[in-house]
């Protein structure tokens, strides 16, 4: 049971590392060089295979310009969405004759 919690925690932290790295348009290799580790180690952090020490989280926080607690937050998977594309409302998305709202 405790192993599941640790694995879930490490995966959440790893996802947040990947999201931030992607926002910065950095490769795993670029982040690895900044951290002084191999790109394989960055892969392990991002997948949650290896957890990050407090020192490493502090280092990531400084390098990636985010507070340490950012990495602990439940990840919002921005990677699944193309954030450069505009949002477009189509006709089938419109609410027509909505009787549920109170007026």
Order of alpha helices (4+ residues) and beta strands (2+ residues): alpha-alpha-alpha-alpha
